[in-house]
């Protein structure tokens, strides 16, 4: 039987049968999506393998390449091939390997003077002026290390402008305290080894190292589970605020209008504020006396 307003499907294509040309047309709709995915994958691989930067220009100075740096800085250049920043290079068929100069600026004057003239960006004050009548007439001012980093990592500059941040803008620390530029991975301790990533944090925060009789298991996942390293809108560099941070990992159950966490009634406790300021779990990193992370 047929319902009102509908015809029975026929062999040659009634309303219930899709015409062949429509099927073919629909089958090709996925092609632009697939091509865009392949293009994105290709761009991602290229970005990982090679980073292109715009090198700073200094009047009267030219780029000489890492080989010239190796003459006096053999150990640094030798280890630099393992560094993440070793992939920095200029565009073009005649591009030099200028990983050093991408941060320190063109080094021709430094090389010609036998080291008496410091590189344009030596990250230190008191750079001696070139002797005699020298073409280098517009010498750049000495700049902080982070200014060189911000040229490529502008998003990090924004993070350090957030209310809660590490004291880098105040000059009490430097990017290189956590990110070695000359050797290995740009993230100190970043590797496949367990409990290595947070070793950098524990150098300045030894009280959180432990050992604790009752440890907070979240520490096994690393500090960045709860803290963002550069800056946050929340106090103490937290990724989120109040009890919302704890509730990301601690399972909740609502039974008969009662909020239970770990089998304990938390209905009124959660409303008092953060879990560590309500007088319950003050030892958030670990406790030596109580399994509920109390002092």
N, C-alpha and C positions, 0 to 999 in steps of 0.2 A: 504494500500500500504506500501511497505517497501522501505526505502532509500537505495541507493547503499552502499554495504559493511556491511549491517546489516540484520539480519534475524528476522523474526516475532517471538515474544515471544510465547513459547509453554507451554503446561501444565506441562511438566516434566523438565522445566528449560532450556531455551535458554539463549542467552546473556542478555536478559532483565529481567531475573528472578534470584533472589539471592538464591543460594542453602541453604537448612536448616542448614547444618553444618557450613556454613560461618556466618549465622545469629547468631547461638549459640556462635561461637567464638567471634564475635564482641560484643555481649552482656556482655561477661566476661571481656572486656578490662577496664571497669570502676572500677573493683574490687581493683586493686592496688592503684588507686587514692583515693578511699573511705577509704581503710585501713590506708593509710598514713595520711589522714585527722583525723581519729579517734585517731591515735597514737599521732599526734601533739596536739590534744585537751587534751588527757590524760596527756601529759608532761606539758602543760600549766597549768592545774589545780594543778598538783603536785608542780610546781614552785611557784604558788601563795600561796599554803597552807604551804609549808615548804621550807626554804632556807638552803642549806648545805654549810658550809664554812670550810676552812682549818685553824685550830686554830694555833696561833703562839706558837713556842716552846721556852722556857727559861730554860737554864741549872739550875738544883737544885730546880726548882719550879714545882708544879703539880696543876691540876685543882681541885677545891673543889665544884663548883656548886653555883647556886644563893642562895640556902638556907643558906649557910654560910655568904653571903653578907648581908642577911636580919637581922642578929644579930645586926649589928650596923647601917645599912642603911635601916631601916624598911620602911620609907616613899618612898624612891626611888624604892625599890623592889616591894612595893605594887602597885605603879603606872606603873611599867615597864610591867606588864602583858597586859596593854592596848597599848603598843608601837609596832610599826611595827617591830622593831628590836628584839622583844621577840621571833620571830620565828627562830632566829639563833640557831643552835644546831650542835653538832658533829655527825659524822656518826657512826653506829654500835649499837648493841643491848644494850650495857652498857653505852650509851651516857648520859652525864649529861646535865641538863639545864644550859648552860653556856653562857647565853646572855650577862651578865656583862663582863665575862672574854674573850669573843670573841673580845672585843675592848681593855680591860684593861690588858689582859694577865693572866696567871695562878696566882691565889691569895693565894696559901698555905702559903708563907712566910709572906704575909701581915696579914693573920689570926693568924698564930702562934705567931707573934710578938705583937699582940694586937693593930695593927694599926701603930706601930712605923716605920715599913718598908712599904713604899708605894708600891702599885702594880707596876709591871714592866712597865706598860704604864699608868702613872698617868697624862700625858699631862702637866706636870709642871717641872720646873728646880729645882735643889737643893734637889733631893731625897736623904735621908740619907743612908749611906752605912750600910750593915748589921753588927752588932756587933760581934766580936770574929771570930773564925774560922768557916766560913759559906760556904756551898757547892755552893752557888750562886757566882761563880767566874767570869762569863761573863755577867755582868749586861748590858742590852740594854740602849742606851742613851734615854733621854727624847725626845719625838717626838711631833710634832704639831698634833692637832686634825685631820686636814685634811689628814695626812698620814695614820691614821687608816681608814678613810673613803675611801681613794683611794685603799685600799686592795680589796674592793668589787666593787668599783665604778671607775674603771680605765678609763672609757670613759669620766668621768667628769674631770679628771686630764687633758686629752687632750683638753677639751673645755676651761679650764682656761689658756692654753698655746696660745690661739688665740689672735690676736692683741687687740681686745676690750673685756675686761672681768671685773668682779667685783674684787676689790683689795684684794682678798684672798691670792694669792701668795706673795703679798707685806706685809702680816701680819696685814693688817688694818681691817680685819674681819675674822670670823670663820664660818665653815659649820654650827655649832650649832646656829648661829644667825638666820638662816632660817629653819633649820631642827632639831627640838628638839629630842634628841636620847632616852630620858628616859621615855617619856610619850606621848601617843596619836599617831596621824599620823606623819609620818616623814616629811610631808610638813605642816609647820605651817599654821593654818587657813584652811587646806584642808578639806572641808566638803560639805554638800549640801546647806549650807547657801549662799545666794547671797552676793556679795561684801565682801567676807571674804578672798578669796585667795590672793587678792592684798593688804590686810592690812599689811602684812609683808613688802612689798615694800614701802608703805606709811610711815612706821616708820622712814625710812631714807630719803624719798623723800616727805616731807610734802607739798611742794609747788604744787605738782600735785594732792593734795587731793581735793581742791576746798573748798566750793561750788562755782560753776561758774554760771553766768547768762545764758551763752550759753555753754553747755557742749558738749564735743566730745563724741558721742554715743559709740565709740569704747571702752571707758573706762568701759562701763557696761559689756563688755565681759572679762575684766581682762587685766592686763599689758602684759601678755605673748602673746597676739594677735599681738603686735608689737615688743616686746622685748624677747630675749632668756635669761634665768636667769644666766647662767654660763659664756658663752663666745661666741663671734661671730666674723666673719671676717669683719663685717660691723661696722661703728661707732655707738656709743651709744647703743651697744648690740641689734641692730635692726636685725630682721629676714631676711630682704632684704634691698636693698639700693635705694636711690633716689626716684623718684615719683612712682617707681614700688610698693613700700609699700602701698601708698595711693590708687593706681589703683586696688589693690586687692579687695577693698570694694566699691569704687566709680565708678559707671557705666559710660561707655564711649559710645559716638555715633559719627560716622563719616558721615557727611552730606555735599555733594558737596565739598569734600576735606577739610572740616573744622572739627576739633576735638572738640566736645562739652562734657563737664562734668558738670552735674547739669544744663544743658541748657545754659551754658556760654562758649564762644569760648576760648579754651585753646591751640590752635594750636601752638602759639609762646611761651606761658607761660611755658608749660611742658619742652620745650627745654632749659630753663634758669637754670635748676637744680632741686633740691628737692623742693617740694611744700612749705616747711617751710623756705627755705633760699632764695627763689626768691622774697621775700618781699610781700608775699600774705597771708600765713596762719601760722604766727609765733607762735600763741598760740595753739600748737598742742593738748594740754591736755584740754583746755577749755578757754573761753574768758569771760570777764566781760563787754565788750563794743560792740562786733560785732558778728553777727551770722555766719560770714565766718571765725571765729576763728582768728581774728586779734586783736592785742593789742589796 
